[in-house]
C-alpha cells in the first residue's frame, strides 16, 4: 500500500464526504483499503484537516490506559479512538491492547 500525504488523505476524504464516491469506488481508484478511508473520514469528521498533521508523540502509560479504558467503557473501535485522541495509528492502539492482555 502506498503512503499518502496529508493533502492526499484530505482529498480522498472530501471525495467521499461530497457523496460522489463510495468507499469501494475510492478503494479501487486510489488502491487503498476502504477501512483506511473510513478511518480518514472519522478523523476528518472529528478533528478536521488538523487531524492529518504528523505527530511523533511518546504516549505515557497513563494515557494508554485511559484510552483503552475509554474504549472498553464506550465500545468504540481503535479507528474511532485514534481519531478522538489524535493518535497516529489505530494499529498502535491495538498493540497497546495486546501488550496489556499479555501482562494478565
C-alpha positions in Angstrom: 0.0 0.0 0.0 1.3 3.4 -0.9 2.0 6.1 1.6 -0.3 9.1 1.2 0.4 12.7 2.2 -1.9 14.6 4.5 -3.2 16.5 1.4 -3.9 13.3 -0.5 -5.8 11.9 2.5 -7.8 15.0 2.9 -8.6 15.0 -0.9 -9.8 11.4 -0.8 -11.8 12.0 2.4 -13.5 15.0 0.8 -14.4 13.0 -2.3 -16.2 10.6 0.0 -17.9 13.2 2.1 -19.2 15.1 -1.0 -21.2 12.0 -1.7 -20.0 11.4 -5.3 -17.9 8.3 -4.5 -18.4 5.3 -2.2 -15.7 3.7 -0.1 -15.4 0.9 -2.6 -15.1 3.4 -5.5 -12.2 5.2 -3.8 -10.6 1.9 -2.8 -10.4 1.0 -6.5 -9.3 4.4 -7.7 -6.6 5.0 -5.2 -5.6 1.4 -4.3 -6.1 1.9 -0.6 -8.3 -0.3 1.6 -11.8 1.1 2.3 -11.1 0.5 6.0 -8.3 3.0 5.8 -10.5 5.5 4.1 -13.2 5.0 6.7 -10.5 5.9 9.4 -9.5 9.0 7.5 -13.2 10.1 7.3 -13.7 9.6 11.0 -10.5 11.5 11.7 -11.6 14.4 9.5 -15.1 14.5 10.9 -13.7 14.7 14.5 -10.6 16.9 14.0 -10.9 18.4 10.6 -7.8 18.8 8.4 -5.6 19.3 11.5 -6.0 15.7 12.3 -3.8 14.8 9.4 -0.8 16.7 10.7 2.1 14.4 11.6 2.7 14.0 15.2 5.5 11.9 16.7 4.4 11.6 20.2 5.5 9.4 23.0 2.5 8.3 25.0 2.6 7.8 28.7 1.4 4.6 30.3 -1.4 6.5 32.0 -2.6 7.9 28.7 -2.5 4.5 27.0 -4.6 3.0 29.9 -7.0 5.9 29.7 -7.6 5.3 26.0 -8.0 1.6 26.5 -10.4 2.1 29.4 -12.4 4.6 27.4 -12.7 2.1 24.6 -13.9 -0.6 27.0 -16.4 1.7 28.6 -17.8 3.1 25.3 -17.3 0.2 22.9 -15.6 2.4 20.3 -13.2 0.9 17.8 -9.5 1.6 17.6 -10.2 3.7 14.5 -12.6 5.9 16.4 -10.3 6.1 19.4 -7.3 7.1 17.2 -9.4 9.9 15.7 -10.8 11.0 19.1 -7.5 11.1 20.9 -5.3 12.2 18.0 -3.3 9.0 17.9 -1.2 8.5 14.8 -2.5 4.9 14.1 -5.3 2.6 15.1 -2.7 -0.2 14.9 -0.8 1.4 17.7 -3.8 1.2 20.0 -4.3 -2.4 19.1 -0.6 -3.0 20.0 -1.2 -1.4 23.4 -4.2 -3.7 24.0 -2.1 -6.8 23.1 0.6 -5.7 25.4 -1.8 -5.2 28.3 -3.5 -8.5 27.7 -0.1 -10.2 27.7 0.5 -8.9 31.2 -2.7 -10.5 32.5 
